[in-house]
Amino acid sequence: MAGVAATLTSSGLTEAIAKVRRLEGFRLAELADDAGAVLESSTRRRFDTAVAPDGDRWAPWSESYDETRDHDVHSLLVDEGDLRDSIASYASESEVQVGSNLIYAAHHQIGGDEIDSGIPARPYLGVSDEDELDLYNLVTVTLEDLLQ
């Protein structure tokens, strides 16, 4: 995929998944797909809140660029909405990926220092504390349903 995607690993996850797989009716691919939907949704919301996964606000537009924007229509990283609308998730039994296939997606995620573009990083991909709680709740509800 051209563009950018985020990867999260968690220690102990492999062992926990191996134990949970023994439960009758457990479908890891379905849980991964649901987790991808949770992360995709939270990533899209960041375009409304302009807050990175770590809780930091995105850098504002430069003053000169700000003067060219129609604030009723445009916001940070949203002109036509292509980047926000390109956010997608892919899930398999072994991973969940969330990202964008747009060529400029990484430029906004990590900034343009390396190419001297003057565009600051405005991270939209990643797992926030709220995302972790949402994923924990998703797994908990899924396991509670299986154990009833």
Secondary structure, DSSP 8 states (H G I E B T S, - for coil): --SEEE----TTHHHHHHHHTTSTT--HHHHHHHHHHHHHHHHHHHHHH-B-TTS-B-----HHHHTT--TTT-BTTBSSSHHHHH-EEEE-SS-EEEEE--TTHHHHHH-SGGGT---------S--HHHHHHHHHHHHHHHHHHH-
